Amino acid sequence: MSSLLPPNATDTERAIEATTQRTTNLPVPLRTLWNPDTCPADLLPWLAWSLSIDSWKDYWPEAVKRQRIRDAIEIQRRKGTAKSVRDVVTSFGGGLAMREWWQTTPAGTPHTFELILTLGGSVPATAEYQEDIINEVRRTKPVRSHFTFTAGISAAGGLGLCGILRTAVFARLRLTEKPFQGGIGFQGVIRPVTYTRLSTQEA
C-alpha cells in the first residue's frame, strides 16, 4: 500500500491512514442510492433532504415518499405556478379539482383559488395527512395567492329499489242533489272506501 504521508509522519497518522484506506474499497452504488425507485427505504429521508423537499413524515406510506422524491425537481422548477400545486397534491396520492378566480362566474377575488381534495384508499385519510398536504400547497403556491380548501371523500356504492305493499283507508265524499225550500242545495254523504296502494322506497 503506497502512502501519501511524509517520512516524518507519526505512528498515529499512519494508523489513521491504514484505517481509512480500507474505506476506499467499500462499494458505493451511487446510481442505486440516487434513484427513488431503488434507494433503500431507510435512506429515503437523506435523498429527500438532498433534493430540498421541505417536509417529511415517517408515517407517510413508502409509495408516497418515493413519489415525493420523483416529483421534487419538477415541483422546484415550477414553484409558484398552478401546475406545481397540482403536482404536489398528486405526489401525495390525492385527486385535485382546482378553480382559479378568473374561472368563476362572476369572477372572484383576484389572486384566489379553490381546492377540492379527494384522497383515495391507498393513503391515510386523516386530518393530519390533509394538513400536511395543505402546508405543502402553501409552500408551493404563488406568495400573493390565497385559497379555500375543501376535503372530499372517494367512495363507491349502489342504490337499490324495493316495493312495499301497504293498505290505506280513505274516505270518499259524494255529493247528492236534494231540493229544499228556497232553492237547490247540496248534501254531503261520507262513505269509507278501502284502497291498496303500492309505494316504493330506497333500500
MARFIMAR-328925 format. One record per residue (C-alpha): residue in one letter; x, y, z. Coordinates in Angstrom, 3 decimals. Each point is the difference from the previous one (the first is absolute). Layout:
N
   code          X          Y          Z
      A          X          Y          Z
...
This chain:
203
   code          X          Y          Z
      M      0.000      0.000      0.000
      S      1.508      3.310     -1.080
      S     -0.051      2.813      2.526
      L     -0.464      3.680     -0.589
      L      1.318      0.929      3.452
      P      3.396      1.666      0.343
      P      2.943     -1.982      1.463
      N     -0.337      1.757      3.357
      A     -3.670     -1.050      0.498
      T     -0.898     -1.243      3.462
      D     -1.228     -3.483      0.810
      T     -3.485      1.379      0.674
      E     -0.180      1.607     -3.444
      R      1.141     -3.220     -1.638
      A     -2.618     -1.981      1.966
      I     -2.748      2.410     -1.123
      E      1.190     -0.305     -3.590
      A     -0.094     -3.801      0.173
      T     -3.503      0.072      1.471
      T     -1.459      2.418     -2.529
      Q      1.700     -1.798     -2.878
      R     -2.431     -2.888      0.406
      T     -3.017      2.278     -0.500
      T      0.997      0.628     -3.604
      N     -0.632     -3.669     -0.726
      L     -3.633      0.174      1.115
      P     -2.549     -0.089     -2.855
      V     -1.905      3.268     -0.456
      P     -2.976     -0.644     -2.331
      L     -0.737      3.630     -0.830
      R     -2.447     -0.833     -2.794
      T     -2.050     -2.063      2.423
      L      0.132      2.511      2.846
      W     -1.026      2.977     -2.146
      N     -2.940     -1.824     -1.574
      P     -3.310      0.357      1.921
      D     -1.143     -3.398     -1.309
      T      3.082     -1.960      1.133
      C      1.214      1.958      3.017
      P     -0.366     -1.998      3.256
      A     -2.998      1.144      2.037
      D      2.092      0.984      3.030
      L      2.063      2.379     -2.159
      L     -2.947      1.768     -1.628
      P     -0.023      2.902      2.525
      W      3.593      0.864     -0.955
      L     -0.810     -0.114     -3.689
      A     -3.015      2.259      0.620
      W      2.179      2.441      1.941
      S      2.535      0.156     -2.830
      L     -2.819      0.957     -2.420
      S     -1.278      2.824      2.265
      I     -3.303     -1.608      0.942
      D     -1.350      2.298      2.693
      S     -2.080     -2.450      2.032
      W      0.362     -3.683      0.815
      K     -2.021     -2.228      2.335
      D      0.850     -3.550      1.049
      Y     -3.638     -1.143     -0.047
      W     -0.462      0.729     -3.706
      P     -0.356     -3.156     -2.143
      E      3.215     -0.991     -1.734
      A     -1.603      0.453     -3.421
      V     -0.805      3.631      0.871
      K      3.568      0.618      1.200
      R      1.457     -1.334     -3.241
      Q     -2.465      2.005     -2.107
      R      0.838      3.190      1.914
      I      3.679     -0.547     -0.870
      R     -0.816     -0.769     -3.651
      D     -1.920      3.271     -0.399
      A      2.322      2.185      2.096
      I      2.075      1.464     -2.834
      E     -2.992      0.743     -2.232
      I     -1.874      1.649      2.888
      Q      3.026      2.140      0.861
      R      0.361      1.086     -3.620
      R     -3.628      1.145     -0.240
      K     -0.494      1.213      3.560
      G     -2.529      2.828      0.178
      T     -2.210     -1.297     -2.827
      A     -3.321     -1.825     -0.136
      K      1.730     -3.067     -1.455
      S      2.357     -0.255      2.967
      V     -3.004      0.020      2.361
      R     -1.613     -2.822     -1.981
      D      3.261     -1.963     -0.027
      V      0.361      0.354      3.778
      V     -3.473     -1.384      0.670
      T      0.520     -2.803     -2.526
      S      3.267     -0.982      1.670
      F     -1.923     -0.516      3.239
      G     -2.321     -2.456     -1.764
      G     -3.019      2.305     -0.072
      G     -2.351      1.226     -2.694
      L     -0.429      3.732     -0.500
      A     -2.631      2.282     -1.465
      M      1.354      3.539     -0.263
      R     -1.845      3.127     -1.092
      E      1.679      3.383     -0.179
      W     -1.743      3.328      0.540
      W     -0.314      0.814     -3.706
      Q     -1.693     -3.353     -0.685
      T     -3.062      0.779      2.160
      T     -3.182      1.738     -1.116
      P     -0.012      2.754      1.017
      A      3.752      0.396      0.376
      G      1.225     -0.372      3.577
      T      2.494      1.967      2.017
      P      3.266      0.358     -1.960
      H      2.851     -2.342      0.956
      T     -2.237     -2.538      1.750
      F     -0.808     -3.598     -0.851
      E     -2.055     -2.909      1.309
      L      1.318     -3.482      0.701
      I     -2.073     -3.164      0.352
      L      2.153     -2.890      1.199
      T     -1.042     -3.628     -0.324
      L      2.089     -2.711      1.659
      G     -0.119     -3.581     -1.220
      G      0.191     -3.193      1.992
      S      3.772     -0.458     -0.308
      V      0.874      3.020      2.168
      P     -1.069      0.913      3.542
      A     -3.159      2.137     -0.068
      T      0.785      1.668      3.313
      A     -0.099      3.647      1.053
      E      3.767     -0.072      0.597
      Y      0.696     -1.252     -3.517
      Q     -2.298      2.650     -1.509
      E      1.800      2.657      2.034
      D      3.324     -1.203     -1.413
      I     -1.364      0.460     -3.525
      I     -1.366      3.470      0.793
      N      3.340      1.092      1.454
      E      1.821     -1.186     -3.100
      V     -2.486      1.848     -2.221
      R      0.728      3.161      2.005
      R      3.725     -0.412     -0.681
      T     -0.536     -0.617     -3.722
      K     -2.739      2.455     -0.993
      P      0.695      3.579     -1.137
      V      0.729      2.136      3.070
      R     -2.703      2.553     -0.841
      S     -2.721     -2.618     -0.481
      H     -2.472     -1.210      2.601
      F     -2.195     -3.085     -0.179
      T     -2.983     -1.736      1.542
      F      0.240     -3.706      0.680
      T     -2.680     -2.676     -0.116
      A      0.634     -3.644      0.852
      G     -1.910     -2.562     -2.033
      I     -0.542     -3.720      0.514
      S      0.522     -2.609     -2.687
      A     -2.578     -2.765      0.445
      A     -1.907     -2.529     -2.058
      G     -3.498     -1.276      0.658
      G     -3.276     -1.150     -1.506
      L     -3.659      0.881      0.096
      G     -2.683     -2.636      0.448
      L     -3.747      0.239     -0.615
      C     -2.636     -2.138      1.680
      G     -3.781     -0.008      0.004
      I     -2.107      0.007      3.171
      L     -3.719     -0.823      0.059
      R     -1.956      2.171      2.381
      T     -3.713      0.164      0.723
      A     -1.490      3.430      0.454
      V     -3.582      1.047      0.883
      F     -1.427      3.091     -1.662
      A     -3.341      1.753      0.271
      R     -1.877      1.029     -3.145
      L     -2.351      2.947      0.053
      R     -2.965     -0.405     -2.333
      L     -2.289      2.901     -0.703
      T     -3.710     -0.587     -0.666
      E     -2.556      2.513     -1.152
      K     -2.959      0.628      2.332
      P     -2.736      2.635     -0.454
      F     -0.795      2.186      2.925
      Q     -2.177      2.975      0.565
      G      1.444      3.119     -1.526
      G      2.199     -1.604     -2.684
      I      2.268     -2.859     -0.869
      G      2.600     -1.139      2.590
      F      2.567     -2.789      0.478
      Q      0.349     -2.530      2.753
      G      3.267     -1.824      0.615
      V      0.083     -3.694      0.821
      I      3.273     -1.593      1.220
      R      0.536     -3.669     -0.792
      P      3.212     -1.837      0.940
      V      1.721     -1.810     -2.850
      T      3.095     -2.246      0.331
      Y      2.830      0.211     -2.555
      T      3.344     -1.794     -0.412
      R      2.965      2.188     -0.980
      L      3.406     -1.162     -1.249
      S      2.809      2.333      1.033
      T      3.753     -0.221     -0.568
      Q      2.871      1.025      2.198
      E      3.785     -0.086     -0.220
      A      1.713     -2.932      1.694
